[in-house]
Amino acid sequence: MSEPRAAIPRFFLYGEPPRDADERFLHVETIADRSRLYEWRIRPHAHRDLHQLLVIFTGAGEMQAETQRYAFHAPALLVAPAGVVHGFAFAPETEGYVVTLADSLLRDLAREEAAFKRLFQAPTCASLAADPTHTQELADTVPKLRRELVWQAPASGAAAVARLVTVLVSAVRALHEPAGLTSAATSARAALVARFREKVESHLRTGLSIAQYAKALSVTPARLRAACLEVTGKPPARVLEDRLLLEAKRNLTYTNMTVAETAYYLGFADPAYFSRFFSKNAGESPATFRKRMAR
C-alpha cells in the first residue's frame, strides 16, 4: 500500500530525523531554544514514542492538537502525548520549558503511580493562573531537572529521574488529577483495552474484524466487548471507528491526498463507502471537513 504524497511530518525532536528513543530518554530545553530557530512557530508534526510537557511562564500562543486549536496565556501547562499530531505558535520571546520523555520511561514510572500515565492520555492545554503554587513548584523544579541532564555529577541519572517525578507530580496536581482506586478486575480490563488499542495502531489499515482482533489478543469477542464498554463506554467496533476517523481527519488536514487517496490509504476498497463512513461519524463529508479546516 503506497504512502501518502505528503505524509504528516514525524520527527525525533522537532527538526531532527526520526529514530527510536532510548528506553530512558529524557530531555529538557527552553521554549526559545528551538522555537526561535523557526520564528516561534512549530508546525504540526508527531513523535512516535516521545511524550512532551510544556510549561509556559511568560508569553502566550496557540497549541494545535490533531484538528483542534487551543489558545493559551502564561502561566500554562501543555501536554502533547506520543503519537498525537501537534504544533505551536508562540508569541515572540515566550519563556518556558519543554520536557520530553520516552514512552518506556513513562511506563516504568507509571507502575508506581498510575496518574502519570493518565496525564498523557490526551492533549491538554490548561491555565495555571488559579493556583500560583503549582507554577512556582514547576519554576523551581524544571530548571533543576535540566541541570541534572547536563551535569557530570555523581548520581546525576538518579537525580534526574527524581526531579522528573517531582515535575510529573506537580503537573498531575495542577490538573487536579484524582488518584483514584481501581479493582484488580478493572485494571485487567483496562490492560486488555490498552492492548487492543496497540493492536489497532499496528493494524489500522489492514481491515481486521473485531473477531480477528479478539483472536490476536487471545480473548473472546464478548470479553473484549465487555472490557471496552467498561473502560471507554464504547464497544470495540466504535473504538476502531473512532481511530479510523481520527486518522482520516489527520490526512485530510495535514496532507495533500485526495479523498479517494485517503480512502485507499486507510484500507477502504471503495472511496464512496469511505465518504459515507466519514459523513456518518463526523457529521459532514470529507470534502466539507477539509474546506472547513483549510479556513
C-alpha positions as CSV (number, residue, x, y, z in Angstrom):
1,M,0.0,0.0,0.0
2,S,1.5,3.3,-1.1
3,E,2.4,6.1,1.4
4,P,0.6,9.4,1.2
5,R,2.0,12.0,-1.2
6,A,2.7,14.4,1.7
7,A,2.8,12.5,4.9
8,I,2.4,14.0,8.3
9,P,5.9,15.1,9.4
10,R,7.4,12.8,12.1
11,F,10.5,13.9,14.0
12,F,12.6,12.7,16.9
13,L,12.8,16.2,18.4
14,Y,11.4,18.8,16.1
15,G,13.5,19.2,13.0
16,E,15.5,16.1,13.8
17,P,15.2,12.9,11.7
18,P,13.0,10.1,13.2
19,R,14.8,7.5,15.3
20,D,14.0,5.2,18.2
21,A,14.3,6.8,21.6
22,D,16.5,5.2,24.2
23,E,14.4,3.5,26.9
24,R,15.4,6.1,29.5
25,F,15.4,9.1,27.1
26,L,14.8,12.4,28.9
27,H,15.4,15.9,27.5
28,V,14.7,19.4,28.7
29,E,15.1,22.6,26.6
30,T,13.7,26.1,26.8
31,I,10.9,27.2,24.5
32,A,13.3,29.6,22.9
33,D,16.0,27.0,22.2
34,R,14.1,25.6,19.2
35,S,11.2,27.9,18.6
36,R,13.4,30.9,17.9
37,L,15.0,29.0,15.0
38,Y,11.6,28.6,13.4
39,E,10.3,32.1,14.0
40,W,8.4,30.9,17.1
41,R,6.2,28.6,15.0
42,I,6.4,24.8,15.4
43,R,4.4,23.3,12.6
44,P,2.2,20.3,13.1
45,H,4.1,17.0,13.5
46,A,4.2,13.9,15.6
47,H,6.6,11.9,17.7
48,R,6.3,8.1,17.7
49,D,7.4,7.3,21.2
50,L,8.1,10.6,22.9
51,H,5.7,12.5,25.3
52,Q,6.1,16.2,25.8
53,L,5.1,18.5,28.7
54,L,5.4,22.3,28.1
55,V,5.5,24.7,31.0
56,I,4.8,28.3,29.9
57,F,6.0,31.0,32.4
58,T,5.6,34.2,30.3
59,G,4.1,34.9,26.9
60,A,1.2,33.3,25.1
61,G,0.3,31.4,21.9
62,E,-1.8,28.7,20.4
63,M,-1.5,24.9,20.6
64,Q,-2.8,22.7,17.8
65,A,-3.6,19.1,18.7
66,E,-5.0,16.9,15.9
67,T,-7.7,19.1,14.4
68,Q,-8.3,21.3,17.4
69,R,-6.7,24.6,18.4
70,Y,-6.3,26.0,21.9
71,A,-5.2,29.5,22.8
72,F,-3.1,29.8,26.0
73,H,-1.6,32.6,28.1
74,A,1.1,32.2,30.7
75,P,1.2,30.6,33.2
76,A,0.1,27.5,31.4
77,L,0.7,23.7,31.1
78,L,0.5,22.0,27.8
79,V,0.6,18.2,27.2
80,A,1.4,16.5,23.9
81,P,1.2,12.7,24.2
82,A,3.2,10.4,21.9
83,G,1.6,9.9,18.5
84,V,-0.6,13.0,18.6
85,V,-0.2,15.4,15.8
86,H,0.6,18.8,17.4
87,G,2.1,22.2,16.7
88,F,2.6,25.5,18.4
89,A,2.6,29.2,17.5
90,F,4.3,31.1,20.4
91,A,4.3,34.8,20.9
92,P,8.0,36.0,20.4
93,E,10.1,35.7,23.5
94,T,7.7,33.4,25.2
95,E,9.6,31.8,28.2
96,G,9.2,28.3,29.5
97,Y,10.4,24.7,29.1
98,V,9.7,21.6,27.0
99,V,10.2,18.3,28.9
100,T,10.4,15.3,26.6
101,L,10.4,11.8,27.9
102,A,10.4,8.3,26.3
103,D,7.2,6.3,26.5
104,S,9.2,3.4,28.0
105,L,10.4,5.7,30.8
106,L,6.8,6.9,31.5
107,R,5.6,3.3,31.6
108,D,8.3,2.5,34.2
109,L,7.3,5.4,36.4
110,A,3.6,4.7,35.9
111,R,4.0,1.3,37.5
112,E,4.4,3.2,40.8
113,E,1.9,6.0,40.1
114,A,-0.9,5.4,37.5
115,A,-1.7,9.1,37.4
116,F,1.5,9.7,35.4
117,K,0.1,7.6,32.6
118,R,-3.3,9.3,32.7
119,L,-1.5,12.7,32.4
120,F,-0.5,11.8,28.9
121,Q,-3.8,10.1,27.7
122,A,-4.9,13.1,25.7
123,P,-3.6,16.5,24.6
124,T,-4.1,19.2,27.3
125,C,-3.9,23.0,27.4
126,A,-4.5,24.3,30.9
127,S,-4.1,27.6,32.7
128,L,-2.1,27.6,35.9
129,A,-3.3,31.1,36.9
130,A,-5.8,29.8,39.5
131,D,-3.1,28.5,41.9
132,P,0.4,30.1,41.8
133,T,1.8,27.3,44.0
134,H,1.8,24.9,41.0
135,T,3.6,27.5,38.8
136,Q,6.2,28.1,41.5
137,E,6.8,24.4,42.0
138,L,7.4,23.9,38.3
139,A,9.6,27.0,38.1
140,D,11.7,25.6,40.9
141,T,12.0,22.0,39.6
142,V,12.2,22.1,35.8
143,P,15.5,24.1,35.7
144,K,17.0,21.7,38.3
145,L,15.9,18.8,36.1
146,R,17.6,20.4,33.1
147,R,20.8,21.0,35.1
148,E,21.0,17.3,36.2
149,L,20.8,16.2,32.5
150,V,24.0,18.2,31.6
151,W,26.0,17.7,34.8
152,Q,28.5,15.0,35.2
153,A,28.0,15.0,39.0
154,P,27.7,11.6,40.9
155,A,24.2,10.0,40.7
156,S,23.0,12.6,38.2
157,G,20.9,10.0,36.4
158,A,19.1,9.1,39.6
159,A,18.7,12.7,40.5
160,A,17.2,13.5,37.0
161,V,14.6,10.8,37.5
162,A,13.8,12.1,40.9
163,R,13.4,15.6,39.5
164,L,11.2,14.3,36.7
165,V,8.9,12.6,39.2
166,T,8.5,15.9,41.1
167,V,7.6,17.6,37.8
168,L,5.1,15.0,36.9
169,V,3.5,15.1,40.4
170,S,3.3,18.9,40.1
171,A,1.6,18.6,36.7
172,V,-0.9,16.0,37.9
173,R,-1.8,18.1,40.9
174,A,-2.1,21.2,38.7
175,L,-4.6,19.5,36.5
176,H,-6.4,18.2,39.6
177,E,-6.0,14.5,38.6
178,P,-7.6,12.3,41.3
179,A,-5.5,9.4,42.4
180,G,-8.5,7.0,42.2
181,L,-8.7,3.4,43.3
182,T,-9.3,0.6,40.9
183,S,-10.0,-3.1,41.5
184,A,-7.8,-5.8,40.1
185,A,-10.6,-6.8,37.6
186,T,-10.9,-3.2,36.4
187,S,-7.2,-3.0,36.0
188,A,-7.2,-6.2,34.0
189,R,-9.9,-4.9,31.7
190,A,-8.0,-1.6,31.3
191,A,-4.9,-3.5,30.4
192,L,-6.9,-5.5,27.8
193,V,-8.2,-2.3,26.2
194,A,-4.7,-0.9,26.1
195,R,-3.5,-4.0,24.3
196,F,-6.5,-3.7,21.9
197,R,-5.6,-0.1,21.1
198,E,-2.0,-1.1,20.5
199,K,-3.2,-3.8,18.0
200,V,-5.4,-1.2,16.3
201,E,-2.4,1.1,15.9
202,S,-0.4,-1.6,14.2
203,H,-3.2,-3.0,12.1
204,L,-5.3,0.1,11.4
205,R,-5.1,-0.1,7.6
206,T,-5.5,-3.8,7.3
207,G,-9.2,-4.1,7.8
208,L,-9.2,-6.7,10.6
209,S,-12.5,-7.5,12.1
210,I,-13.3,-7.3,15.8
211,A,-13.3,-11.1,15.9
212,Q,-9.8,-11.2,14.4
213,Y,-8.6,-8.6,16.9
214,A,-10.0,-10.7,19.8
215,K,-8.3,-13.8,18.5
216,A,-5.0,-11.9,18.2
217,L,-5.5,-10.9,21.9
218,S,-6.4,-14.4,22.9
219,V,-9.8,-13.4,24.3
220,T,-13.3,-13.9,23.1
221,P,-15.1,-11.1,21.3
222,A,-17.6,-11.0,24.2
223,R,-14.8,-10.4,26.7
224,L,-13.2,-7.7,24.5
225,R,-16.6,-6.0,24.2
226,A,-17.2,-6.1,27.9
227,A,-13.8,-4.6,28.6
228,C,-14.2,-1.8,26.1
229,L,-17.7,-0.9,27.4
230,E,-16.4,-0.7,30.9
231,V,-13.2,1.3,30.2
232,T,-14.3,3.5,27.3
233,G,-18.1,3.4,27.4
234,K,-17.9,2.2,23.7
235,P,-18.0,-1.2,22.0
236,P,-14.7,-2.3,20.3
237,A,-16.2,-1.5,16.8
238,R,-16.7,2.1,17.9
239,V,-13.2,2.3,19.3
240,L,-11.9,1.1,16.0
241,E,-14.1,3.5,14.0
242,D,-13.0,6.5,16.2
243,R,-9.4,5.7,15.5
244,L,-10.0,5.4,11.7
245,L,-11.9,8.7,11.8
246,L,-9.0,10.4,13.6
247,E,-6.5,9.1,11.0
248,A,-8.8,10.2,8.2
249,K,-9.1,13.7,9.7
250,R,-5.3,13.8,10.1
251,N,-4.7,13.0,6.5
252,L,-7.4,15.4,5.2
253,T,-5.9,18.2,7.3
254,Y,-2.2,17.7,7.1
255,T,-1.6,16.0,3.7
256,N,-2.5,16.8,0.1
257,M,-4.0,13.4,-0.6
258,T,-7.4,13.4,-2.4
259,V,-10.4,12.0,-0.6
260,A,-10.1,8.8,-2.8
261,E,-6.4,8.5,-2.0
262,T,-7.2,8.9,1.7
263,A,-9.8,6.1,1.5
264,Y,-7.4,3.7,-0.2
265,Y,-4.6,4.7,2.2
266,L,-6.8,3.7,5.2
267,G,-7.7,0.4,3.7
268,F,-11.2,1.2,2.2
269,A,-11.8,-0.6,-1.1
270,D,-14.4,1.9,-2.1
271,P,-14.0,5.7,-1.8
272,A,-17.8,6.2,-1.8
273,Y,-18.1,3.8,1.2
274,F,-15.3,5.8,2.9
275,S,-17.2,9.1,2.3
276,R,-20.4,7.5,3.9
277,F,-18.3,6.3,6.8
278,F,-16.8,9.7,7.4
279,S,-20.0,11.6,7.0
280,K,-21.9,9.3,9.4
281,N,-19.2,9.6,12.1
282,A,-18.0,13.2,11.6
283,G,-21.3,14.8,10.7
284,E,-20.0,16.2,7.4
285,S,-18.5,15.0,4.2
286,P,-14.7,14.6,3.8
287,A,-14.6,17.5,1.3
288,T,-16.6,19.8,3.6
289,F,-14.4,18.9,6.5
290,R,-11.2,19.7,4.5
291,K,-12.6,23.0,3.4
292,R,-13.5,24.0,6.9
293,M,-10.1,23.0,8.3
294,A,-8.4,25.0,5.5
295,R,-10.3,28.1,6.6
